[in-house]
């Protein structure tokens, strides 16, 4: 976490960071704009990629302070994610449903969250099919969104077993504590769980060997639980303390930027629970 002095600078990106993030955004936009899922052979995969491009582009635009472009790109995510679900022909592959649910939560499309939550809770959980998080976590979020806290708590034992599993990269120590804090509106548990998740998140970004990826610029599990907490009337963000951090990223394309020293890192001040994901959109 970064202190009060640096927090005052949150709105000011260093000039070299602006240039780097702008180049990254331009790269995302080129791929996003040239994508034509309707003519693709693998339509579900292509529509999901189009949704992801809009999401990543919107986040990069948000980091650069371009709220207009950010909203334009975010507005394209749900329609493409819905098309990915519609075009999926593999009955046991639920990753597109998970993606739609996750994007709807993060982008504040509550009617879509309602619809997706109902769908997720009747799907078979296929262990090797996931969208970032394991499917059990999305089912837990769906229960919480619907106010079914007892059902969510019943799922926690299985999820908490994953926290110390070496091969598990998403469920980390602190998640179960944060969930219990949200369910019981217990500030101390919320803060303890979030701190553990933030510490692991920042450790990962610190030792990442290439340019940071979009999911590094925010802490997804804490952000998602902040969103479902609001639905339950719990203000998670107010209870977990400082959510700002100063990340450092390498250039995303060393070949195209030979003037950048190999060890050069760009400072990126962020909010790990960003405002762009705490906004209701319809």
N, C-alpha and C positions, 0 to 999 in steps of 0.2 A: 504494500500500500504506500501511497505517497502522502506527504504531509500537507498542511494548510497552505504553505507558500506555493508549492507546485500546483495545488488544486486551483489556485487563482488563475493559473495559466492554461487551464483545461481547454479554453476556446482558441488558444493560439498554437497552431502547429508550426514547428520550425520550417524555414523555407525549403531546406533540402528534403524534409519529410513530405511537404506538400508536393514537391516535384515527383518524388518516388511514388506516392500514393496516386497522383494524377496519372502517371504512366501505367500503374497497375489498373486503374479504372478504365483507361482507354483500351487496354488489352481485353478486359472483361467485356466492354461494350462492343468491340469488334466481333468477338465470338458470339455474343448474344444477338446482335443485329443480323448476323449472317446465318444464324440458325433457322431452319425451316422444318419443324417437326412434322408438319402435315405431309411432306413429301419423303420423309425418312422411312427406311425399312423397319427399324425398331422404333415405332412411334412412341410407345410408353417411355422408353429410355430417353428419347429425344425431348419429349415434352417435360420430363422431369429435369433434364439438363437445362432447358429453357427457364424453368421455374428457378432453378438454382442460380443461373446467371443473373436473373433479375434480383434475387435476394442478395447475392454477393455484391453486385453493382450498387444496389441501394445502400448497403452497409458502407461501402467505400465512399460513396457520395456523402453519406451522413458524416463520416469521419472528416471529410474535407469541408464540411459546413454547407454543402449544396443541398438544402432541404427540398427544393423544387425537383431536381433530378432524382433525388433519393425517393421521393414519393411516387414519381412517375415509374420508376423501376419496381418499387415494392408493389404497385398496383397491378403489375403483370404476373406476379408470382402465383396467386391463388388460381386464376383462370388456367394457367399452364399446368399447375399441380393437379387440378381437377381433370384436365384432359389426359394426364398421365394415368390417373386411376381408370378413366373410361377406356383407354386404349390397352390397358394391361390384359393379356390373354393367358397369363399363368396363374391358375387358381390359387396356388399356395404361396404366391409371392405377394406379401402384404406391405412391402417397403414403401410403395407409392401412397398407400393409405396412411402410413406413419408420417411420411413427408408432408402430406396435405395437412394432417392434424398439427404437426409441429410448426409449419409455416403459419397456419391460421392462428395458433396461440401467440407466436412471436409478433405477428403483424396486427393482431387485434381484430380479427374477423370473427366475432363471437358467434354468429349464426352458423358459420362453417365449423367452428369448434364444437358447437352443440351437436351438429350432424355427425361429425367425425368421431366424437367421443362415443356416441351410440353405436356406431359401426365397429369401432375398435373392440368394444367389450363383447362382441359376439364372434369375433374372429378367432380361429385357432392360432395359438402362438407357435410359430415355427422358429426354433432356436437359432438356426443359421441364417435367418433373413432379418436384417435390421437396417435402420436408417440412422446411423450414428449411435444412438442409445439402443440398448436391448429392448425388445418389444414389451417386456414386463414393466419397464419404466413408463412407457407411453400408456399402458393400461392403468397404472397407478395414477398418472396425471388425469386420465379420463374420469376415474372414480372421484378424484378430488374436485375436478371441475363440476361434476354433477352433485357435489355435496355428500358423496357416499364415503365418508371418512373411515367408517369401520372397515369397509371392504379394502380401502387403501392401506390401512394399518395391517390387515391380514396378509397383504402382499409383501410387507416390508422384510419379514424374516428371510425370504428367498432373495430379495434384492440386496439386503445387507451382507449376505454371504459372498456377493460378488465384489464387495468393497476392497478386499485384500487379495483378490485373485490377480496374479501377475499378468495374465493375458487379457484382463479387462481394462480398457483404456477410458471408458466413459463413467462408469459407476465407481466413485472414489470415496475414501473415508470422509465422513461428514454428511453424506447425502441422507442417510437414514436419520441422523440427528436433526437435520434441517426439516425433513418431512414431519418428524414428531413435533418440532417446534411450531410448524405451520398449523398442524391439526389441533394442537392444544393451545395455540396462541401464546406460546412461551418464549419471550424475547431472548432469554439466556440460551435456550437450545437453538433458536434461529441463528444467533450470533456465532455460537460455537460451530455449528454445522457449516455456515457460510465461510467462516475463517479458514476451516480445514480445506474446503473446496477451492477457495481463492489461493491458498498457499500452494496446493498441488498444481493449479492452473498456471500460476506465475512461475513455478519451478519448470514446468514444461516449456513455456515460452522462452525462458531464459536460456535453455540449452538446446533450443531448436536450431538445427544446423543450416537451414535455408531461410528464405523469406517466410514470415508468418503467414498462416492461412487465415481465411475469414473467421473461422470459429475461435481463433486465438484472441480476437479483438473484443470478445465478451465471454462471460462464463455462462454457458448455456443452461446447465442444470439449475444454477441459482436464479437465473433470469426466468426460466419456466416456472419454478416454484414460487417466485415473486408474483408472476401473473396469475397462477391458480389461487395463490393466497389472497389476492385482491378479490377474486370471485367469492371467497369464503369470508370476506370482511377483515382480512388480516393484512396489515401493512408491513410486509417483510423488509422492504428496503429501509424503512424508518428504524427498524430494530437491529440491523446488522452493522451499522456504522459506516465508515468510509468505504466506498466501492470504487474509488478511482485508483488508477495504477499507471505507471510509466513503463510502457513496453518498448522493446528495441527489435527492429527487423532488419534483415539484410535486403539487398536489392533483389527483386524477383527475377531479373534477367541479366545476369552478369555478362553474358555474351554481347548484349546490346548496349551495355554501359561499361565499356572497358576502362573508362576514366575513374570508376569507383574502386577504391582499394578493396582487396578481397575481404579484409576484416572490418570494413566500414559498416556501422549499424546506424539506423535512423530512429530517433526517439519519437514515440507515438503515445501521447497522453490519452488515456481512454477511461470510460466509465464501464466497469465490468457488468453492470446491469443498466444498459443504455436506455435513454428516454425514447428512442425510436421504436423500442420493443415494448413500451409501456403505454402505447397510444391506441385507443379504440378506433378502428376504421371499419366502414361498411360500404 
